[in-house]
Amino acid sequence: MFCPNCMTNNDENAAVCKKCGRNFQTGVTPKENKEPMSASFAIPVGRTGLSIIAGYLGLLSILPPFAPISLIVSIVALKQLKKNPGKLGKGRAVFGLAMGIIGTIILLFILLISLGAIS
């Protein structure tokens, strides 16, 4: 059987083309089946709720009280993502973790200065 998309010779009983991946029953190639790249960034499809929350808390970490919360939620989100490898959102959780660490260090520095521990 020849693939009408790439003209590769496939086995008689093949369901998809071995070269381009075209499905012989539906006529769809894998590239045509995917959603646009811009939509995947704007719409949080397939991401865990905690990773989304961690990303937003990372943004709020510029305000000192949110930094430790971002740190904790990000760690929990990363553990959840490790248990569910099919889920997305690791970038948001890592961003929340990084911002949480930076914000928490700044918060601790401010607290030490205000308590007079650092002159």
DRENVEX-82086 format. One record per atom (N, C-alpha, C): residue number from 1; residue in three letters; chain; atom name; z, y, x. Coordinates in Angstrom, 1 decimal, decimal comma. Atoms other than C-alpha are relative to their C-alpha. Layout:
NUM:Ala:A:CA:Z:Y:X
...
END
This chain:
1:Met:A:N:0,0:-1,2:0,8
1:Met:A:CA:0,0:0,0:0,0
1:Met:A:C:0,0:1,2:0,9
2:Phe:A:N:0,1:-1,3:-0,7
2:Phe:A:CA:-1,0:3,4:1,4
2:Phe:A:C:0,8:1,1:-0,7
3:Cys:A:N:-0,7:-1,2:0,5
3:Cys:A:CA:1,2:6,4:0,9
3:Cys:A:C:-0,9:1,1:-0,3
4:Pro:A:N:0,9:-1,1:0,3
4:Pro:A:CA:-0,7:9,1:-0,9
4:Pro:A:C:0,4:1,3:0,7
5:Asn:A:N:-0,5:-1,2:-0,7
5:Asn:A:CA:1,4:11,7:0,9
5:Asn:A:C:-0,4:0,1:1,4
6:Cys:A:N:0,2:-0,1:-1,4
6:Cys:A:CA:1,1:10,8:4,5
6:Cys:A:C:-1,1:-1,1:0,5
7:Met:A:N:1,0:1,0:-0,3
7:Met:A:CA:-1,5:7,9:4,4
7:Met:A:C:0,5:-1,1:0,9
8:Thr:A:N:-0,6:1,1:-0,8
8:Thr:A:CA:0,9:5,4:6,1
8:Thr:A:C:-0,1:-1,3:-0,7
9:Asn:A:N:0,1:1,4:0,6
9:Asn:A:CA:0,3:1,7:5,5
9:Asn:A:C:1,5:-0,5:-0,2
10:Asn:A:N:-1,3:0,5:0,3
10:Asn:A:CA:3,5:0,3:3,8
10:Asn:A:C:-0,1:-1,4:-0,5
11:Asp:A:N:0,0:1,4:0,6
11:Asp:A:CA:4,5:-3,2:2,6
11:Asp:A:C:-0,4:0,1:-1,5
12:Glu:A:N:0,3:0,0:1,4
12:Glu:A:CA:3,3:-4,2:-0,8
12:Glu:A:C:1,1:0,3:-1,0
13:Asn:A:N:-1,2:-0,1:0,9
13:Asn:A:CA:6,8:-4,3:-2,3
13:Asn:A:C:0,9:1,2:0,4
14:Ala:A:N:-0,8:-1,2:-0,4
14:Ala:A:CA:8,0:-1,0:-0,7
14:Ala:A:C:0,3:0,9:-1,1
15:Ala:A:N:-0,3:-1,0:1,0
15:Ala:A:CA:9,8:1,4:-2,9
15:Ala:A:C:-0,2:1,4:0,5
16:Val:A:N:0,2:-1,3:-0,6
16:Val:A:CA:9,6:4,3:-0,5
16:Val:A:C:-0,8:-0,1:1,3
17:Cys:A:N:0,8:0,0:-1,2
17:Cys:A:CA:7,3:5,2:2,4
17:Cys:A:C:0,9:0,0:1,2
18:Lys:A:N:-0,8:0,2:-1,2
18:Lys:A:CA:8,6:4,2:5,8
18:Lys:A:C:-0,1:1,2:0,9
19:Lys:A:N:0,2:-1,1:-0,9
19:Lys:A:CA:7,3:7,4:7,4
19:Lys:A:C:0,5:1,3:-0,7
20:Cys:A:N:-0,4:-1,3:0,6
20:Cys:A:CA:7,8:10,3:4,9
20:Cys:A:C:1,1:-0,1:-1,0
21:Gly:A:N:-1,1:0,2:0,9
21:Gly:A:CA:10,3:8,8:2,5
21:Gly:A:C:-0,4:0,2:-1,5
22:Arg:A:N:0,5:-0,2:1,3
22:Arg:A:CA:8,1:9,4:-0,6
22:Arg:A:C:0,4:-1,2:-0,9
23:Asn:A:N:-0,3:1,0:0,9
23:Asn:A:CA:9,4:7,4:-3,6
23:Asn:A:C:-1,3:-0,3:-0,8
24:Phe:A:N:1,3:0,3:0,7
24:Phe:A:CA:6,4:5,5:-5,0
24:Phe:A:C:0,1:0,0:-1,5
25:Gln:A:N:-0,1:0,0:1,4
25:Gln:A:CA:7,8:5,3:-8,5
25:Gln:A:C:0,1:1,4:-0,6
26:Thr:A:N:-0,1:-1,4:0,5
26:Thr:A:CA:8,8:9,0:-8,9
26:Thr:A:C:-1,0:0,9:0,6
27:Gly:A:N:1,0:-0,9:-0,7
27:Gly:A:CA:6,3:10,5:-6,4
27:Gly:A:C:0,7:1,2:0,7
28:Val:A:N:-0,8:-1,1:-0,7
28:Val:A:CA:9,1:12,7:-4,9
28:Val:A:C:0,3:-0,4:1,4
29:Thr:A:N:-0,4:0,2:-1,4
29:Thr:A:CA:9,6:13,1:-1,2
29:Thr:A:C:1,4:0,6:0,1
30:Pro:A:N:-1,3:-0,5:-0,2
30:Pro:A:CA:13,1:13,7:0,2
30:Pro:A:C:0,1:1,5:0,1
31:Lys:A:N:-0,1:-1,4:-0,1
31:Lys:A:CA:12,3:17,3:1,0
31:Lys:A:C:-0,1:0,7:-1,3
32:Glu:A:N:0,1:-0,6:1,3
32:Glu:A:CA:11,3:18,1:-2,6
32:Glu:A:C:1,2:-0,2:-0,8
33:Asn:A:N:-1,2:0,4:0,8
33:Asn:A:CA:14,5:16,5:-3,9
33:Asn:A:C:1,2:0,8:0,3
34:Lys:A:N:-1,2:-0,8:-0,4
34:Lys:A:CA:16,9:18,8:-2,0
34:Lys:A:C:0,0:1,4:-0,7
35:Glu:A:N:-0,2:-1,3:0,5
35:Glu:A:CA:18,3:22,0:-3,4
35:Glu:A:C:-0,3:1,1:1,1
36:Pro:A:N:0,2:-1,0:-1,0
36:Pro:A:CA:17,4:25,3:-1,7
36:Pro:A:C:1,2:0,3:0,9
37:Met:A:N:-1,1:-0,2:-1,0
37:Met:A:CA:19,4:26,1:1,4
37:Met:A:C:0,9:1,2:-0,5
38:Ser:A:N:-0,8:-1,1:0,4
38:Ser:A:CA:20,5:29,5:0,0
38:Ser:A:C:1,0:-0,3:-1,1
39:Ala:A:N:-0,9:0,4:1,1
39:Ala:A:CA:22,1:27,9:-3,1
39:Ala:A:C:1,2:-0,7:0,5
40:Ser:A:N:-1,1:0,8:-0,5
40:Ser:A:CA:24,2:25,6:-1,0
40:Ser:A:C:1,1:0,9:0,6
41:Phe:A:N:-1,0:-0,9:-0,6
41:Phe:A:CA:25,9:28,6:0,7
41:Phe:A:C:0,7:0,8:-1,1
42:Ala:A:N:-0,6:-0,9:1,1
42:Ala:A:CA:26,5:30,6:-2,5
42:Ala:A:C:0,8:-0,8:-1,0
43:Ile:A:N:-0,7:0,8:1,0
43:Ile:A:CA:27,6:27,8:-4,8
43:Ile:A:C:0,8:-1,1:0,7
44:Pro:A:N:-0,8:1,0:-0,7
44:Pro:A:CA:30,5:25,6:-3,5
44:Pro:A:C:-0,1:-1,4:-0,6
45:Val:A:N:0,2:1,3:0,5
45:Val:A:CA:29,0:22,3:-4,6
45:Val:A:C:0,4:-1,1:1,0
46:Gly:A:N:-0,4:1,1:-0,9
46:Gly:A:CA:30,6:19,2:-3,1
46:Gly:A:C:1,2:0,3:0,9
47:Arg:A:N:-1,1:-0,4:-0,9
47:Arg:A:CA:33,4:21,1:-1,4
47:Arg:A:C:1,3:-0,3:-0,7
48:Thr:A:N:-1,3:0,2:0,6
48:Thr:A:CA:37,1:20,3:-1,9
48:Thr:A:C:0,6:1,3:-0,4
49:Gly:A:N:-0,6:-1,2:0,4
49:Gly:A:CA:39,1:22,8:-3,8
49:Gly:A:C:0,9:0,7:1,0
50:Leu:A:N:-0,9:-0,5:-1,0
50:Leu:A:CA:41,6:23,1:-1,0
50:Leu:A:C:-0,8:0,7:1,2
51:Ser:A:N:0,8:-0,7:-1,0
51:Ser:A:CA:38,8:24,0:1,5
51:Ser:A:C:-0,5:1,3:-0,4
52:Ile:A:N:0,4:-1,3:0,5
52:Ile:A:CA:37,6:26,7:-0,7
52:Ile:A:C:1,1:1,0:0,0
53:Ile:A:N:-1,2:-0,8:0,0
53:Ile:A:CA:41,1:28,1:-1,1
53:Ile:A:C:0,3:0,4:1,4
54:Ala:A:N:-0,3:-0,2:-1,4
54:Ala:A:CA:41,6:27,8:2,7
54:Ala:A:C:-0,9:1,1:0,5
55:Gly:A:N:0,9:-1,0:-0,5
55:Gly:A:CA:38,5:29,9:3,3
55:Gly:A:C:0,3:1,4:-0,5
56:Tyr:A:N:-0,4:-1,3:0,6
56:Tyr:A:CA:39,6:32,7:0,9
56:Tyr:A:C:1,3:0,5:0,6
57:Leu:A:N:-1,2:-0,4:-0,7
57:Leu:A:CA:43,1:32,6:2,4
57:Leu:A:C:-0,2:0,5:1,4
58:Gly:A:N:0,4:-0,4:-1,3
58:Gly:A:CA:41,5:32,9:5,8
58:Gly:A:C:-0,5:1,5:0,0
59:Leu:A:N:0,4:-1,4:0,2
59:Leu:A:CA:39,9:36,2:4,6
59:Leu:A:C:1,2:0,9:-0,2
60:Leu:A:N:-1,2:-0,8:0,3
60:Leu:A:CA:43,2:37,4:3,3
60:Leu:A:C:1,0:0,0:1,2
61:Ser:A:N:-0,9:0,1:-1,1
61:Ser:A:CA:44,9:36,5:6,6
61:Ser:A:C:0,1:1,3:0,8
62:Ile:A:N:-0,2:-1,3:-0,7
62:Ile:A:CA:44,4:40,1:7,8
62:Ile:A:C:1,2:0,7:-0,5
63:Leu:A:N:-1,2:-0,4:0,5
63:Leu:A:CA:47,3:40,8:5,6
63:Leu:A:C:1,1:-1,0:0,4
64:Pro:A:N:-0,9:1,0:-0,6
64:Pro:A:CA:50,3:39,2:7,4
64:Pro:A:C:0,7:-1,0:-0,9
65:Pro:A:N:-0,6:1,1:0,8
65:Pro:A:CA:52,0:37,4:4,5
65:Pro:A:C:-0,9:-1,2:-0,4
66:Phe:A:N:0,9:1,0:0,4
66:Phe:A:CA:48,9:35,4:3,7
66:Phe:A:C:-0,3:-1,0:1,2
67:Ala:A:N:0,4:0,8:-1,2
67:Ala:A:CA:48,4:34,0:7,3
67:Ala:A:C:0,7:-1,3:0,1
68:Pro:A:N:-0,6:1,3:-0,1
68:Pro:A:CA:51,1:31,3:7,3
68:Pro:A:C:-0,5:-0,9:-1,2
69:Ile:A:N:0,5:0,8:1,1
69:Ile:A:CA:49,9:30,2:3,8
69:Ile:A:C:-1,4:-0,6:0,3
70:Ser:A:N:1,4:0,4:-0,4
70:Ser:A:CA:46,3:30,0:5,1
70:Ser:A:C:0,1:-1,1:1,0
71:Leu:A:N:-0,2:1,0:-1,1
71:Leu:A:CA:47,5:28,0:8,1
71:Leu:A:C:0,4:-1,4:-0,7
72:Ile:A:N:-0,5:1,2:0,6
72:Ile:A:CA:49,3:25,4:5,9
72:Ile:A:C:-1,1:-0,6:-0,9
73:Val:A:N:1,0:0,5:0,9
73:Val:A:CA:46,6:25,1:3,2
73:Val:A:C:-1,2:-0,6:0,8
74:Ser:A:N:1,1:0,5:-0,8
74:Ser:A:CA:43,9:24,7:5,9
74:Ser:A:C:0,3:-1,3:0,7
75:Ile:A:N:-0,4:1,3:-0,6
75:Ile:A:CA:45,8:21,9:7,6
75:Ile:A:C:-0,1:-1,1:-1,0
76:Val:A:N:0,0:1,0:1,1
76:Val:A:CA:46,2:20,1:4,3
76:Val:A:C:-1,5:-0,3:-0,4
77:Ala:A:N:1,4:0,2:0,3
77:Ala:A:CA:42,5:20,7:3,5
77:Ala:A:C:-0,8:-0,9:1,0
78:Leu:A:N:0,6:0,8:-1,0
78:Leu:A:CA:41,4:19,3:6,8
78:Leu:A:C:0,4:-1,5:-0,1
79:Lys:A:N:-0,4:1,3:0,2
79:Lys:A:CA:43,5:16,2:6,2
79:Lys:A:C:-0,7:-0,7:-1,2
80:Gln:A:N:0,7:0,5:1,2
80:Gln:A:CA:42,0:15,8:2,8
80:Gln:A:C:-1,5:-0,3:0,3
81:Leu:A:N:1,4:0,2:-0,3
81:Leu:A:CA:38,5:16,1:4,2
81:Leu:A:C:-0,2:-1,2:0,9
82:Lys:A:N:0,1:1,2:-0,8
82:Lys:A:CA:39,2:13,5:6,8
82:Lys:A:C:0,1:-1,3:-0,8
83:Lys:A:N:-0,1:1,2:0,8
83:Lys:A:CA:40,2:11,0:4,1
83:Lys:A:C:-1,3:-0,2:-0,9
84:Asn:A:N:1,2:0,0:0,8
84:Asn:A:CA:37,0:11,9:2,1
84:Asn:A:C:-1,2:0,5:0,8
85:Pro:A:N:1,1:-0,5:-0,8
85:Pro:A:CA:34,1:12,1:4,6
85:Pro:A:C:-1,2:0,4:-0,7
86:Gly:A:N:1,2:-0,5:0,7
86:Gly:A:CA:31,5:12,6:1,9
86:Gly:A:C:0,1:1,4:-0,5
87:Lys:A:N:-0,2:-1,3:0,5
87:Lys:A:CA:33,0:15,9:0,9
87:Lys:A:C:-0,4:1,1:1,0
88:Leu:A:N:0,3:-1,2:-0,9
88:Leu:A:CA:32,0:19,3:2,3
88:Leu:A:C:1,1:1,0:0,0
89:Gly:A:N:-1,0:-1,0:0,0
89:Gly:A:CA:34,0:22,3:3,2
89:Gly:A:C:0,7:0,1:1,3
90:Lys:A:N:-0,8:0,0:-1,2
90:Lys:A:CA:35,1:21,7:6,7
90:Lys:A:C:-0,1:1,4:0,7
91:Gly:A:N:0,2:-1,4:-0,6
91:Gly:A:CA:33,7:25,1:7,9
91:Gly:A:C:1,0:1,0:-0,6
92:Arg:A:N:-1,0:-0,9:0,7
92:Arg:A:CA:35,8:26,9:5,3
92:Arg:A:C:1,4:-0,3:0,5
93:Ala:A:N:-1,4:0,3:-0,3
93:Ala:A:CA:38,9:25,0:6,2
93:Ala:A:C:0,3:0,4:1,5
94:Val:A:N:-0,2:-0,3:-1,4
94:Val:A:CA:38,4:25,5:10,0
94:Val:A:C:0,1:1,6:0,1
95:Phe:A:N:-0,1:-1,5:0,0
95:Phe:A:CA:37,8:29,3:9,3
95:Phe:A:C:1,4:0,4:-0,4
96:Gly:A:N:-1,3:-0,3:0,5
96:Gly:A:CA:41,0:29,4:7,3
96:Gly:A:C:1,1:-0,3:1,0
97:Leu:A:N:-1,0:0,4:-1,0
97:Leu:A:CA:42,9:27,6:10,1
97:Leu:A:C:0,0:1,0:1,1
98:Ala:A:N:0,1:-1,0:-1,1
98:Ala:A:CA:41,6:29,9:12,8
98:Ala:A:C:0,6:1,3:-0,4
99:Met:A:N:-0,5:-1,3:0,5
99:Met:A:CA:42,4:33,0:10,8
99:Met:A:C:1,5:-0,1:-0,2
100:Gly:A:N:-1,5:0,2:0,3
100:Gly:A:CA:45,8:31,6:9,8
100:Gly:A:C:0,8:0,0:1,3
101:Ile:A:N:-0,7:0,1:-1,4
101:Ile:A:CA:46,7:30,9:13,5
101:Ile:A:C:0,1:1,5:0,5
102:Ile:A:N:0,1:-1,3:-0,5
102:Ile:A:CA:45,6:34,4:14,5
102:Ile:A:C:1,0:0,9:-0,8
103:Gly:A:N:-0,9:-0,8:0,8
103:Gly:A:CA:47,4:36,1:11,6
103:Gly:A:C:1,5:-0,3:0,1
104:Thr:A:N:-1,4:0,4:-0,2
104:Thr:A:CA:50,6:34,1:12,1
104:Thr:A:C:0,5:0,5:1,3
105:Ile:A:N:-0,4:-0,5:-1,4
105:Ile:A:CA:50,7:35,0:15,8
105:Ile:A:C:0,3:1,5:-0,1
106:Ile:A:N:-0,2:-1,5:0,2
106:Ile:A:CA:50,3:38,7:14,8
106:Ile:A:C:1,3:0,3:-0,8
107:Leu:A:N:-1,2:-0,1:0,8
107:Leu:A:CA:53,0:38,3:12,1
107:Leu:A:C:1,2:-0,2:0,8
108:Leu:A:N:-1,1:0,2:-0,9
108:Leu:A:CA:55,4:36,8:14,6
108:Leu:A:C:0,3:1,1:1,0
109:Phe:A:N:-0,1:-1,1:-1,0
109:Phe:A:CA:54,7:39,5:17,1
109:Phe:A:C:0,6:1,2:-0,7
110:Ile:A:N:-0,6:-1,2:0,7
110:Ile:A:CA:55,4:42,2:14,5
110:Ile:A:C:1,4:-0,2:-0,4
111:Leu:A:N:-1,4:0,3:0,3
111:Leu:A:CA:58,6:40,5:13,4
111:Leu:A:C:0,9:0,1:1,2
112:Leu:A:N:-0,8:-0,1:-1,2
112:Leu:A:CA:59,8:40,2:17,0
112:Leu:A:C:0,2:1,5:0,4
113:Ile:A:N:-0,1:-1,4:-0,3
113:Ile:A:CA:59,1:43,9:17,6
113:Ile:A:C:1,0:0,7:-0,9
114:Ser:A:N:-0,8:-0,7:1,0
114:Ser:A:CA:60,8:45,0:14,4
114:Ser:A:C:1,5:-0,5:0,1
115:Leu:A:N:-1,4:0,4:-0,3
115:Leu:A:CA:63,9:42,9:15,3
115:Leu:A:C:0,6:0,4:1,3
116:Gly:A:N:-0,5:-0,5:-1,3
116:Gly:A:CA:64,1:44,4:18,7
116:Gly:A:C:0,0:-1,0:1,1
117:Ala:A:N:0,0:1,1:-1,0
117:Ala:A:CA:63,5:41,2:20,6
117:Ala:A:C:-1,0:0,3:1,1
118:Ile:A:N:0,9:-0,4:-1,0
118:Ile:A:CA:60,5:42,7:22,4
118:Ile:A:C:0,0:1,6:0,0
119:Ser:A:N:-0,2:-1,4:-0,2
119:Ser:A:CA:60,9:46,2:23,8
119:Ser:A:C:-1,3:0,7:0,4
END
